[in-house]
């Protein structure tokens, strides 16, 4: 449990770091680029306002296209992480180019700076969409999604705070508020931080959950979005609310510079913004439990409206009062903080709703709409700001020769109206749209989720997926690229080669009564994937975790697909896993992998419609060792403590253990006639030579036979007369007898039935063993 908690903290911390990085540059551009172009470069705010409007519209149009590209991405590094790294690098380069001085030719300046703005927006989309689209892959519950959304939004506030406190003081202290060089250096600083933070996030974050999503063709993008009426609702009221906020942030430098006469007041204003925005987000999870999202949305909208009205009155009649401005700003941005995190959390529900009504989840397309919402809001805000500044008297000028801007007589009032009263109209419109159109709340939302779970269960019974379609690209890449070099000793390589020859004699037969899905990721490591098998048209009786053998040094779950299919045909959900092999990972890493797989199943009980209170562990050869060790660990706290193991699963739900041709006692195995092979196995798995192992103080801990608890459920043991590990099964039976644990034993008597005979499902002994397995399962489940 501790390891899992630590992993969650690292991942969420990385996600938060990414939020800071991306908002450093988005807020620097959003708050200061227009001001840089007018005050430092001398371009017309009216022309720029309309240019930015159409640029944002274009950028918003290509958002769904980028979302579709992300949805269709399949790499060994995941769906989203490659975009995070590539997008941030390209976006960072363009960020610096945006603030270069390109001379005095006015037409050339307009073309260059507007083109750079368009390119920056497009490349920012390449990073921003996968960032938000990752949320469903990081969490599988509404509670966790709320928490992650809140964390991200809070730390975007941190990024905002850094930009708006650093930039004004940096410019005023070392340059001036219209210094070209000052803005260029500032952009380089923020870009460096941004790229480093995004790369760190991409390294530590993991796409842990995956709900299959069909690939979307470009021509299907807009029809798909139109069918999702709840997405349209979020899109409209999101645009209205964000437009209000963006207008305020874009025009703020002009208010404080030309109306109030103090450019550095932006920092005070923004600190209050960050405090209100971030502080309210911290309260969102608690408020959502107490009030629900609908009441929160209404309350937050009213809070911001009241704050705006107070800001207008304070700035008009008592502008010298910093306290009144601060209180009003705190109310305004506290409301916006709740709105922002609420909208993000709503999108996760919209993804589920879309899966139900359309048939596709298309997370990236839905989350592309969040980026589109902000961009369209920015477009409206830019146009409104440009028009407002022109009415206030700001026009095109040559900053090298002309004097500073001079406002018209009514200019100060115009800027106040645009900054404080126009947003009120947008907020009222957004609240109206929300109340009239958005329905994913309360009982209706529960009904949607219930129908969706039922639909998923039905679709699971119709799956018929071919092996090639689900080839494990991670495993193939690791073999092709040498990600895991073959460090196995020669004896094991020979045995593995012979095993492959035997397994390649025929194509595995998969029961027609069973559905299957290959290479489901349950952990972070490259080999931590599993195959799923489940019976058609029935709820599984129980859950079987299957672990392949191979002397800890070789083997793959692919070789057990026919066996697992037959187990599943008995009415069980089977999860057959791979794990990192020795000597790359030594004891107890395979045990940790098994526990991690159990945690994955526990967390996805609703997804697979399974009951973890009917749990069975099974394995062959080394897999039998891992299965037995995992089982006894669930009853033995000091094993957990010694190896820092963790799991949300305990022994209460364990109903049975099925062991085939396994190794259970390393000490006796090290003295076997097959000493050469066992020496290599022990060295690989423990990291110790035979001599070091025999003299190790921890020798006892390597053998699960030493820790058989009386509370262990009945064990099924299978072996054959010609199995070199037959005595291991005999020794385990004797230990079970001593501790009073019930068991069932099957012995294959034919000489041809050697080690792992049960996997050759064409032989009579294998079929007989499977029948005994079925009888055992029927006995222990009742």
Legacy VTK file of the C-alpha trace (Angstrom):
# vtk DataFile Version 3.0
C-alpha trace
ASCII
DATASET POLYDATA
POINTS 782 float
0.000 0.000 0.000
2.869 2.365 0.818
4.508 1.763 -2.557
1.243 2.446 -4.344
0.706 5.649 -2.372
4.253 6.772 -3.164
3.689 6.028 -6.849
0.459 8.042 -6.867
2.182 10.973 -5.173
5.025 10.949 -7.705
2.629 10.794 -10.649
0.331 13.510 -9.346
3.297 15.658 -8.433
4.620 15.245 -11.977
1.217 16.108 -13.411
1.125 19.224 -11.230
4.613 20.194 -12.406
3.402 19.958 -15.989
0.484 22.240 -15.120
2.904 24.850 -13.792
5.131 24.610 -16.869
2.447 24.918 -19.503
0.729 27.768 -17.716
3.978 29.723 -17.414
4.012 30.288 -21.122
0.256 30.362 -21.776
-0.202 33.119 -19.206
2.886 35.033 -20.332
1.544 35.080 -23.874
-2.060 35.610 -22.790
-1.362 38.560 -20.483
1.618 40.257 -22.071
1.868 39.470 -25.799
-0.767 41.987 -26.861
0.729 44.564 -24.517
4.219 43.809 -25.915
3.009 44.289 -29.500
1.263 47.574 -28.737
3.589 49.150 -26.153
6.990 47.830 -27.313
6.430 47.191 -31.042
3.790 49.888 -31.654
1.117 47.874 -33.481
-2.551 48.833 -33.432
-4.633 47.052 -30.728
-7.675 47.162 -33.028
-5.885 45.398 -35.902
-4.323 42.911 -33.498
-7.659 42.273 -31.792
-9.290 41.178 -35.038
-6.161 39.316 -36.190
-6.021 37.378 -32.923
-9.743 36.655 -33.208
-9.370 34.928 -36.576
-6.114 33.270 -35.500
-7.835 31.749 -32.484
-10.800 30.633 -34.599
-8.425 28.854 -36.965
-6.526 27.321 -34.074
-9.781 26.179 -32.493
-10.856 24.523 -35.743
-7.722 22.395 -35.868
-8.063 21.352 -32.203
-10.339 18.370 -32.976
-7.930 17.317 -35.716
-5.053 17.265 -33.242
-7.332 15.429 -30.815
-8.007 12.745 -33.422
-4.272 12.390 -34.110
-3.657 11.896 -30.398
-6.511 9.364 -30.147
-4.956 7.367 -32.980
-1.441 7.399 -31.504
-0.030 4.028 -30.424
3.580 3.921 -29.226
5.608 1.946 -26.704
5.692 5.120 -24.599
1.909 5.430 -24.550
-0.653 7.566 -26.341
-0.025 10.939 -24.713
3.572 11.231 -23.494
5.248 11.531 -26.936
3.002 14.497 -27.719
3.825 16.149 -24.400
7.568 16.094 -25.135
7.482 16.918 -28.852
4.778 19.567 -28.500
6.540 21.403 -25.682
9.903 21.465 -27.503
8.489 22.907 -30.733
6.185 25.264 -28.850
9.105 26.531 -26.751
11.191 27.379 -29.798
8.340 29.370 -31.361
7.723 31.094 -28.016
11.161 32.720 -28.175
10.753 33.638 -31.854
7.540 35.516 -30.983
9.463 38.163 -29.028
12.284 38.867 -31.492
12.654 42.378 -32.910
12.233 42.138 -36.704
12.846 45.757 -37.719
10.734 48.818 -38.435
8.779 47.866 -41.576
5.178 48.017 -40.297
3.597 45.526 -42.734
6.398 43.017 -42.160
5.917 43.310 -38.403
2.196 42.606 -38.645
2.790 39.545 -40.852
5.615 38.163 -38.698
4.076 38.593 -35.253
0.622 37.378 -36.261
2.149 34.345 -38.030
4.217 33.538 -34.952
1.108 33.843 -32.797
-0.773 31.366 -35.001
2.124 28.871 -34.966
2.504 29.206 -31.213
-1.187 28.474 -30.663
-1.104 25.438 -32.943
1.965 23.914 -31.299
0.622 24.656 -27.827
-2.416 22.558 -28.796
-0.112 19.623 -29.573
0.893 19.617 -25.916
-2.254 20.888 -24.187
-4.778 18.398 -25.582
-2.881 15.247 -24.535
-2.206 16.820 -21.135
-5.902 17.128 -20.253
-6.875 13.977 -22.158
-4.639 11.941 -19.835
-6.966 12.394 -16.850
-9.223 9.355 -17.565
-6.075 7.240 -18.049
-4.717 8.332 -14.663
-7.868 7.644 -12.633
-10.813 5.287 -12.884
-13.235 6.883 -10.405
-15.127 10.139 -10.177
-13.431 10.957 -6.857
-9.906 10.519 -8.223
-10.703 12.458 -11.392
-11.961 15.345 -9.270
-8.774 15.234 -7.216
-6.482 15.188 -10.257
-8.455 17.957 -11.983
-8.228 20.026 -8.827
-4.483 19.441 -8.478
-3.894 20.452 -12.100
-6.025 23.571 -11.842
-4.440 24.613 -8.556
-0.960 24.379 -10.009
-1.976 26.237 -13.149
-2.660 29.000 -10.655
0.918 28.619 -9.438
2.155 29.081 -13.004
-0.027 32.152 -13.380
1.239 33.559 -10.091
4.882 33.146 -11.116
4.349 34.925 -14.430
2.349 37.873 -13.178
4.510 38.530 -10.114
7.877 38.064 -11.821
7.293 39.821 -15.151
6.244 43.336 -14.023
8.968 43.616 -11.370
11.609 42.123 -13.692
10.759 44.583 -16.462
10.499 47.612 -14.183
13.665 46.717 -12.237
15.999 45.940 -15.155
14.298 47.352 -18.263
10.908 49.053 -18.706
7.354 47.947 -19.416
7.896 48.610 -23.149
11.391 47.073 -23.472
11.787 44.632 -26.368
14.879 43.087 -24.796
13.107 42.630 -21.442
10.238 40.676 -22.992
12.640 38.497 -25.027
14.696 37.553 -21.953
11.521 36.899 -19.969
10.224 34.584 -22.715
13.529 32.652 -22.750
13.400 32.160 -18.972
9.806 30.898 -18.977
10.399 28.691 -22.025
13.362 26.940 -20.379
11.343 26.220 -17.238
8.396 25.043 -19.316
10.334 22.517 -21.426
12.166 21.068 -18.410
8.939 20.674 -16.412
7.069 18.989 -19.269
9.916 16.534 -19.875
10.061 15.652 -16.167
6.318 15.035 -16.187
6.554 12.806 -19.266
9.228 10.703 -17.549
7.316 10.023 -14.330
3.675 9.992 -15.399
2.001 6.710 -16.388
-1.095 6.006 -18.460
-2.454 3.500 -15.969
-6.045 2.945 -17.129
-7.266 2.311 -20.625
-10.811 1.992 -21.914
-10.608 0.953 -25.584
-11.432 3.799 -27.948
-12.130 3.338 -31.650
-10.022 5.262 -34.104
-11.809 8.280 -35.525
-11.470 9.422 -39.126
-11.039 13.132 -39.757
-14.361 13.362 -41.625
-16.166 11.904 -38.600
-14.831 14.454 -36.093
-17.463 17.150 -36.312
-20.490 14.821 -36.708
-19.254 12.980 -33.617
-19.050 16.190 -31.617
-22.455 17.398 -32.815
-24.160 14.220 -31.575
-22.926 14.794 -28.026
-25.392 17.416 -26.773
-23.761 17.609 -23.330
-20.428 18.413 -24.944
-22.107 21.232 -26.851
-23.552 22.518 -23.587
-20.154 22.531 -21.838
-18.619 24.110 -24.921
-21.059 27.042 -24.968
-21.139 27.960 -21.292
-17.409 27.293 -21.046
-16.731 29.806 -23.816
-18.944 32.409 -22.150
-17.321 32.020 -18.734
-13.739 31.889 -19.983
-14.299 34.917 -22.227
-15.168 36.933 -19.143
-11.971 35.905 -17.389
-9.697 36.367 -20.410
-10.991 39.873 -21.092
-9.993 40.838 -17.560
-6.495 39.360 -17.776
-5.716 40.769 -21.253
-6.811 44.329 -20.572
-5.376 44.461 -17.017
-1.910 45.793 -18.082
-3.616 48.711 -19.837
-5.769 49.584 -16.808
-2.843 49.615 -14.408
-0.436 51.348 -16.809
-2.576 54.013 -18.502
-5.468 54.505 -16.051
-3.997 53.874 -12.599
-0.410 54.774 -13.546
1.409 51.846 -11.909
2.399 48.867 -14.100
3.553 46.844 -11.065
0.011 46.788 -9.647
-0.511 43.854 -12.019
1.492 41.773 -9.550
-0.750 42.627 -6.585
-3.841 42.029 -8.680
-2.476 38.693 -9.871
-1.424 37.501 -6.407
-5.030 38.002 -5.335
-6.104 36.256 -8.536
-3.915 33.265 -7.704
-5.035 33.144 -4.073
-8.708 33.233 -4.977
-8.371 30.962 -8.006
-6.199 28.333 -6.307
-7.785 28.556 -2.878
-11.278 27.932 -4.186
-9.989 24.947 -6.154
-8.690 23.387 -2.958
-12.238 23.523 -1.630
-13.797 21.979 -4.752
-13.578 18.260 -3.760
-15.133 19.014 -0.375
-17.785 21.312 -1.841
-18.665 18.817 -4.572
-19.457 16.229 -1.890
-21.508 18.658 0.198
-23.338 20.633 -2.487
-22.933 18.837 -5.798
-21.578 20.334 -8.989
-24.796 22.082 -10.037
-25.060 24.196 -6.880
-21.331 24.915 -7.007
-21.625 26.229 -10.573
-24.502 28.553 -9.681
-22.771 29.778 -6.524
-19.428 30.395 -8.261
-21.059 32.322 -11.123
-22.900 34.615 -8.707
-19.719 35.081 -6.656
-17.773 36.280 -9.709
-20.599 38.585 -10.827
-20.739 40.271 -7.407
-16.938 40.615 -7.428
-16.954 42.295 -10.859
-19.570 44.825 -9.804
-17.542 45.696 -6.714
-14.376 46.035 -8.837
-16.065 48.501 -11.154
-17.360 50.610 -8.262
-14.048 50.539 -6.370
-11.876 51.398 -9.385
-14.251 54.228 -10.383
-14.878 55.944 -7.048
-12.112 54.886 -4.639
-9.211 53.782 -6.919
-6.665 54.595 -4.204
-8.175 51.957 -1.896
-6.115 48.808 -2.423
-8.159 46.935 0.207
-11.493 47.343 -1.582
-9.952 46.353 -4.919
-8.308 43.340 -3.296
-11.508 42.048 -1.658
-13.507 42.477 -4.859
-10.822 40.729 -6.925
-10.680 37.871 -4.400
-14.422 37.259 -4.769
-14.202 37.417 -8.563
-11.402 34.935 -9.009
-12.565 32.566 -6.278
-15.669 32.097 -8.395
-13.592 31.571 -11.534
-11.452 28.946 -9.785
-14.523 26.882 -8.911
-15.907 27.277 -12.437
-12.646 26.158 -14.065
-12.175 22.965 -12.059
-15.894 22.199 -12.316
-15.807 22.399 -16.112
-12.741 20.138 -16.238
-14.452 17.560 -14.030
-17.588 17.767 -16.209
-15.576 16.767 -19.275
-14.768 13.399 -17.675
-18.527 12.791 -17.392
-19.020 13.987 -20.963
-16.513 11.332 -22.108
-18.619 8.606 -20.458
-21.832 10.127 -21.842
-20.352 10.140 -25.334
-19.440 6.476 -25.042
-23.081 5.698 -24.245
-24.876 7.825 -26.853
-22.318 7.653 -29.683
-20.441 4.437 -29.011
-16.973 6.035 -28.829
-15.199 7.544 -25.837
-12.802 9.768 -27.860
-11.219 11.305 -24.760
-8.799 13.418 -26.756
-11.568 14.874 -28.916
-13.595 15.797 -25.850
-10.614 17.306 -24.076
-9.677 19.085 -27.272
-12.884 20.992 -26.708
-11.482 22.327 -23.446
-8.571 23.784 -25.362
-10.954 24.980 -28.086
-13.189 26.589 -25.445
-10.337 28.612 -24.033
-9.077 29.555 -27.485
-12.453 30.673 -28.764
-12.920 32.623 -25.537
-9.509 34.190 -26.100
-10.550 35.072 -29.655
-13.662 36.877 -28.455
-11.709 38.535 -25.654
-8.999 39.729 -28.074
-11.541 41.272 -30.431
-13.509 42.922 -27.609
-10.293 44.184 -26.027
-9.013 45.557 -29.352
-12.243 47.410 -29.997
-12.346 48.706 -26.429
-8.742 49.959 -26.544
-9.372 51.695 -29.859
-12.407 53.465 -28.411
-10.259 54.409 -25.406
-7.821 56.154 -27.778
-4.985 53.633 -28.302
-3.782 53.453 -31.939
-0.795 52.369 -34.013
2.455 54.274 -33.355
6.251 54.128 -33.786
7.653 53.369 -30.316
11.060 54.736 -31.365
9.802 58.254 -32.152
6.224 58.653 -30.948
5.185 59.554 -27.410
3.363 57.067 -25.196
-0.298 56.316 -25.711
-2.694 59.005 -24.535
-6.212 57.940 -23.596
-9.290 59.840 -24.765
-11.320 61.760 -22.183
-13.564 58.760 -21.659
-10.743 56.247 -22.103
-10.458 55.290 -18.436
-14.179 54.639 -18.144
-14.171 52.596 -21.359
-11.366 50.372 -20.084
-13.190 49.873 -16.763
-16.425 48.952 -18.536
-14.658 46.468 -20.813
-12.677 44.960 -17.942
-15.426 44.717 -15.304
-18.951 45.086 -16.749
-18.716 43.279 -20.084
-17.592 40.067 -18.258
-20.754 40.252 -16.118
-22.871 39.893 -19.279
-20.891 36.826 -20.319
-21.193 35.231 -16.873
-24.969 35.742 -16.786
-25.273 34.201 -20.256
-23.105 31.230 -19.233
-25.201 30.591 -16.136
-28.396 30.682 -18.215
-27.024 28.152 -20.743
-25.820 25.849 -17.966
-29.148 25.782 -16.140
-31.102 25.202 -19.347
-28.957 22.586 -21.131
-26.551 20.676 -18.858
-28.045 17.488 -17.393
-25.167 15.305 -16.129
-25.912 15.793 -12.453
-27.455 13.773 -9.637
-29.776 10.895 -10.538
-29.504 11.444 -14.287
-25.731 11.095 -14.108
-26.059 7.897 -12.027
-28.521 6.545 -14.577
-26.076 7.292 -17.418
-23.233 5.497 -15.608
-25.484 2.517 -14.873
-26.479 2.216 -18.537
-22.860 2.599 -19.594
-21.674 -0.210 -17.304
-24.431 -2.433 -18.652
-23.431 -1.585 -22.211
-19.797 -2.422 -21.434
-20.790 -5.794 -20.003
-22.804 -6.545 -23.112
-20.000 -5.454 -25.419
-17.506 -7.636 -23.541
-19.510 -10.713 -24.488
-19.331 -9.757 -28.176
-15.580 -9.277 -28.383
-13.777 -11.379 -30.940
-10.303 -9.930 -31.167
-7.536 -11.585 -33.173
-4.097 -12.156 -31.695
-2.340 -9.986 -34.270
-4.511 -7.010 -33.474
-3.315 -7.031 -29.889
0.380 -7.820 -30.421
2.276 -6.383 -27.479
4.240 -3.622 -29.190
6.151 -2.937 -25.968
7.412 -6.504 -25.766
8.203 -6.655 -29.466
10.065 -3.363 -29.294
12.014 -4.487 -26.264
13.145 -7.619 -28.079
13.940 -5.838 -31.353
15.725 -2.922 -29.730
17.477 -4.823 -26.970
15.699 -2.948 -24.182
16.080 -6.059 -22.013
19.301 -7.827 -23.014
19.313 -11.623 -22.776
21.416 -12.348 -19.681
20.191 -15.906 -19.163
22.667 -18.737 -18.637
23.168 -21.281 -21.428
21.229 -24.060 -19.648
18.093 -21.927 -19.513
18.476 -20.768 -23.124
18.579 -24.392 -24.266
15.464 -25.304 -22.266
13.654 -22.245 -23.585
14.620 -23.112 -27.156
13.251 -26.649 -26.756
10.085 -25.256 -25.192
9.546 -22.921 -28.153
9.957 -25.811 -30.594
7.350 -27.789 -28.663
4.906 -24.857 -28.430
5.181 -24.063 -32.131
3.931 -27.490 -33.220
0.364 -26.201 -33.676
-1.785 -23.114 -33.380
-3.400 -22.759 -29.943
-7.101 -23.574 -29.836
-9.133 -20.905 -28.028
-12.518 -21.947 -26.742
-15.434 -20.418 -28.715
-17.221 -19.960 -25.378
-14.645 -17.417 -24.282
-13.870 -13.802 -25.182
-10.354 -12.480 -24.836
-8.263 -9.337 -24.964
-4.488 -9.286 -25.062
-1.747 -7.128 -23.562
-3.643 -5.097 -20.989
-1.180 -2.986 -19.022
-1.398 -3.423 -15.261
1.888 -1.791 -14.194
4.621 0.623 -15.199
7.339 -1.789 -16.286
7.631 -2.824 -19.896
6.640 -6.467 -19.260
3.817 -5.786 -16.808
0.950 -6.700 -19.136
-1.736 -9.347 -19.020
-4.190 -11.253 -21.207
-7.865 -11.264 -20.243
-10.208 -14.207 -20.792
-13.872 -14.240 -19.768
-16.923 -16.396 -20.545
-19.520 -15.245 -23.034
-23.033 -14.385 -21.923
-22.521 -14.909 -18.209
-21.118 -13.108 -15.186
-17.831 -14.790 -14.152
-18.056 -17.103 -11.138
-14.680 -15.947 -9.879
-11.322 -14.425 -10.783
-8.203 -16.443 -11.621
-4.754 -14.824 -11.734
-2.462 -16.976 -13.863
1.341 -16.693 -13.789
3.554 -18.291 -16.424
6.661 -20.355 -15.707
10.092 -20.465 -17.311
12.536 -20.825 -14.438
12.092 -17.108 -13.557
14.443 -16.393 -16.460
12.255 -16.975 -19.512
8.703 -17.719 -20.589
5.750 -15.648 -21.744
1.998 -15.580 -21.155
1.425 -16.297 -24.859
2.289 -19.935 -24.262
-0.634 -20.298 -21.830
-3.428 -18.767 -23.890
-5.064 -22.088 -24.746
-4.849 -23.271 -21.129
-6.302 -19.984 -19.854
-9.055 -20.147 -22.455
-10.062 -23.554 -21.139
-10.020 -22.337 -17.542
-12.223 -19.416 -18.528
-14.639 -21.775 -20.289
-15.397 -23.199 -16.833
-17.052 -19.854 -16.107
-14.154 -17.803 -14.732
-12.470 -14.500 -15.483
-8.769 -15.224 -16.084
-5.998 -12.639 -16.024
-2.736 -14.162 -17.296
0.282 -11.937 -16.699
3.825 -11.307 -17.807
6.378 -9.927 -15.371
9.962 -8.694 -15.550
12.234 -11.716 -15.659
15.410 -12.520 -13.802
18.219 -11.619 -13.781
16.939 -8.127 -14.686
14.788 -8.243 -11.546
15.378 -10.552 -8.613
13.290 -11.697 -5.653
10.732 -10.445 -4.673
9.978 -8.462 -7.871
7.763 -11.185 -9.442
5.775 -11.288 -6.185
5.350 -7.507 -6.345
4.166 -7.865 -9.946
1.560 -10.446 -8.921
0.320 -8.189 -6.118
0.217 -5.257 -8.512
-1.897 -7.350 -10.907
-4.273 -8.152 -8.032
-4.534 -4.441 -7.234
-5.313 -3.734 -10.882
-8.127 -6.301 -10.843
-9.438 -4.924 -7.560
-9.522 -1.378 -8.953
-11.276 -2.546 -12.134
-13.944 -4.810 -10.670
-16.745 -2.682 -12.108
-15.102 -2.467 -15.500
-14.806 -6.251 -15.830
-17.897 -7.091 -13.756
-15.908 -9.364 -11.452
-16.000 -10.199 -7.750
-12.626 -10.292 -5.993
-14.151 -12.181 -3.049
-13.874 -15.294 -5.255
-10.169 -15.179 -6.078
-7.862 -17.983 -7.256
-4.130 -18.000 -7.912
-2.526 -20.386 -10.361
0.800 -20.902 -12.084
3.088 -23.467 -13.657
6.725 -24.185 -12.799
8.236 -20.886 -11.590
4.758 -19.385 -11.954
3.514 -21.924 -9.396
6.218 -20.679 -7.023
5.098 -17.065 -7.566
1.433 -18.010 -7.103
2.112 -19.895 -3.852
4.477 -17.217 -2.517
1.900 -14.520 -3.291
-0.788 -16.535 -1.525
1.213 -17.166 1.664
2.339 -13.516 1.676
-1.291 -12.425 1.946
-1.431 -14.303 5.277
2.090 -13.452 6.499
2.554 -9.811 7.588
6.287 -10.099 8.284
6.938 -11.089 4.642
5.149 -7.898 3.603
7.234 -5.923 6.079
10.555 -7.495 5.148
10.184 -6.854 1.414
8.081 -3.686 1.649
5.218 -5.357 -0.204
1.826 -3.719 -0.560
-1.623 -4.642 -1.829
-5.234 -3.681 -1.309
-6.083 -7.391 -1.564
-5.862 -9.712 1.440
-6.349 -13.410 2.048
-10.058 -13.150 2.882
-11.176 -13.390 -0.732
-8.727 -16.143 -1.707
-10.721 -19.325 -2.377
-8.146 -21.538 -4.036
-4.604 -22.086 -5.334
-3.769 -24.270 -8.351
-0.144 -25.273 -8.772
1.241 -27.181 -11.768
4.718 -28.717 -11.752
6.063 -26.040 -9.467
9.175 -25.350 -7.407
8.458 -24.514 -3.772
11.641 -25.237 -1.805
14.897 -23.705 -3.078
17.078 -25.432 -0.514
16.087 -28.957 -1.515
16.165 -27.970 -5.194
19.765 -26.786 -4.831
20.717 -30.331 -3.746
18.891 -31.996 -6.653
20.541 -34.091 -9.359
19.563 -31.283 -11.732
21.913 -29.034 -9.814
23.292 -27.256 -12.893
19.881 -25.999 -13.988
18.730 -25.164 -10.461
22.026 -23.416 -9.754
21.374 -21.122 -12.700
17.752 -20.597 -11.664
18.695 -19.751 -8.069
21.527 -17.447 -9.133
19.261 -15.627 -11.576
16.286 -15.284 -9.239
18.093 -14.466 -5.988
21.184 -12.766 -7.381
23.267 -15.147 -5.216
25.589 -17.986 -6.094
24.642 -21.425 -4.754
27.207 -21.071 -1.965
26.036 -17.566 -1.074
22.443 -18.737 -1.060
23.105 -21.722 1.208
24.903 -19.480 3.721
22.448 -16.599 3.490
20.610 -15.526 6.647
17.543 -14.952 4.491
17.657 -18.405 2.927
14.378 -19.360 4.563
12.544 -16.418 3.010
13.147 -17.613 -0.543
10.996 -20.737 -0.143
7.211 -20.378 0.263
7.049 -23.912 1.653
8.454 -22.496 4.902
5.488 -20.173 5.456
2.378 -22.275 4.876
-0.338 -20.798 7.149
-3.138 -22.986 8.598
-5.688 -20.586 7.112
-4.545 -21.245 3.532
-7.452 -22.433 1.352
-7.463 -25.876 -0.198
-4.611 -26.294 -2.693
-4.681 -28.161 -6.014
-1.299 -29.673 -6.946
-0.493 -31.309 -10.277
2.655 -33.122 -11.360
3.784 -36.079 -13.431
5.977 -39.099 -12.839
8.567 -37.821 -15.295
8.521 -34.256 -14.007
11.936 -33.313 -12.567
10.101 -31.196 -9.987
7.787 -34.005 -8.834
9.503 -34.209 -5.442
8.815 -30.517 -4.935
5.089 -31.280 -5.109
5.510 -34.197 -2.703
7.365 -32.019 -0.210
4.640 -29.376 -0.419
1.967 -31.983 0.282
3.828 -33.080 3.415
4.022 -29.493 4.626
0.314 -28.961 3.931
-0.471 -32.028 5.995
1.614 -30.708 8.912
-0.229 -27.388 8.961
-3.657 -28.932 8.418
-4.285 -27.392 4.995
-6.496 -29.448 2.692
-5.246 -30.344 -0.787
-6.085 -32.191 -3.974
-3.376 -33.943 -5.978
-3.214 -35.076 -9.607
-0.337 -37.188 -10.932
0.096 -37.799 -14.664
1.404 -41.327 -15.082
2.456 -41.484 -18.719
6.178 -41.218 -19.352
5.487 -38.772 -22.192
3.804 -36.412 -19.731
6.789 -34.482 -18.498
7.191 -31.033 -16.979
4.235 -28.713 -17.644
2.344 -31.584 -19.256
-0.972 -29.780 -18.602
-0.221 -27.199 -21.291
-0.299 -29.856 -24.026
-4.096 -29.914 -24.150
-4.114 -32.600 -26.864
-2.860 -35.274 -24.454
-5.116 -37.463 -22.321
-3.217 -36.580 -19.130
-3.680 -32.871 -19.815
-7.408 -33.259 -20.398
-7.726 -35.371 -17.267
-5.840 -32.740 -15.294
-8.146 -30.020 -16.625
-11.157 -32.041 -15.555
-9.708 -32.431 -12.047
-9.069 -28.691 -12.041
-12.715 -28.057 -12.910
-13.887 -30.368 -10.142
-11.570 -28.623 -7.684
-12.923 -25.205 -8.645
-16.507 -26.364 -8.277
-15.694 -27.765 -4.837
-13.917 -24.752 -3.347
-16.331 -22.140 -4.704
-19.258 -23.736 -2.832
LINES 1 783
782 0 1 2 3 4 5 6 7 8 9 10 11 12 13 14 15 16 17 18 19 20 21 22 23 24 25 26 27 28 29 30 31 32 33 34 35 36 37 38 39 40 41 42 43 44 45 46 47 48 49 50 51 52 53 54 55 56 57 58 59 60 61 62 63 64 65 66 67 68 69 70 71 72 73 74 75 76 77 78 79 80 81 82 83 84 85 86 87 88 89 90 91 92 93 94 95 96 97 98 99 100 101 102 103 104 105 106 107 108 109 110 111 112 113 114 115 116 117 118 119 120 121 122 123 124 125 126 127 128 129 130 131 132 133 134 135 136 137 138 139 140 141 142 143 144 145 146 147 148 149 150 151 152 153 154 155 156 157 158 159 160 161 162 163 164 165 166 167 168 169 170 171 172 173 174 175 176 177 178 179 180 181 182 183 184 185 186 187 188 189 190 191 192 193 194 195 196 197 198 199 200 201 202 203 204 205 206 207 208 209 210 211 212 213 214 215 216 217 218 219 220 221 222 223 224 225 226 227 228 229 230 231 232 233 234 235 236 237 238 239 240 241 242 243 244 245 246 247 248 249 250 251 252 253 254 255 256 257 258 259 260 261 262 263 264 265 266 267 268 269 270 271 272 273 274 275 276 277 278 279 280 281 282 283 284 285 286 287 288 289 290 291 292 293 294 295 296 297 298 299 300 301 302 303 304 305 306 307 308 309 310 311 312 313 314 315 316 317 318 319 320 321 322 323 324 325 326 327 328 329 330 331 332 333 334 335 336 337 338 339 340 341 342 343 344 345 346 347 348 349 350 351 352 353 354 355 356 357 358 359 360 361 362 363 364 365 366 367 368 369 370 371 372 373 374 375 376 377 378 379 380 381 382 383 384 385 386 387 388 389 390 391 392 393 394 395 396 397 398 399 400 401 402 403 404 405 406 407 408 409 410 411 412 413 414 415 416 417 418 419 420 421 422 423 424 425 426 427 428 429 430 431 432 433 434 435 436 437 438 439 440 441 442 443 444 445 446 447 448 449 450 451 452 453 454 455 456 457 458 459 460 461 462 463 464 465 466 467 468 469 470 471 472 473 474 475 476 477 478 479 480 481 482 483 484 485 486 487 488 489 490 491 492 493 494 495 496 497 498 499 500 501 502 503 504 505 506 507 508 509 510 511 512 513 514 515 516 517 518 519 520 521 522 523 524 525 526 527 528 529 530 531 532 533 534 535 536 537 538 539 540 541 542 543 544 545 546 547 548 549 550 551 552 553 554 555 556 557 558 559 560 561 562 563 564 565 566 567 568 569 570 571 572 573 574 575 576 577 578 579 580 581 582 583 584 585 586 587 588 589 590 591 592 593 594 595 596 597 598 599 600 601 602 603 604 605 606 607 608 609 610 611 612 613 614 615 616 617 618 619 620 621 622 623 624 625 626 627 628 629 630 631 632 633 634 635 636 637 638 639 640 641 642 643 644 645 646 647 648 649 650 651 652 653 654 655 656 657 658 659 660 661 662 663 664 665 666 667 668 669 670 671 672 673 674 675 676 677 678 679 680 681 682 683 684 685 686 687 688 689 690 691 692 693 694 695 696 697 698 699 700 701 702 703 704 705 706 707 708 709 710 711 712 713 714 715 716 717 718 719 720 721 722 723 724 725 726 727 728 729 730 731 732 733 734 735 736 737 738 739 740 741 742 743 744 745 746 747 748 749 750 751 752 753 754 755 756 757 758 759 760 761 762 763 764 765 766 767 768 769 770 771 772 773 774 775 776 777 778 779 780 781
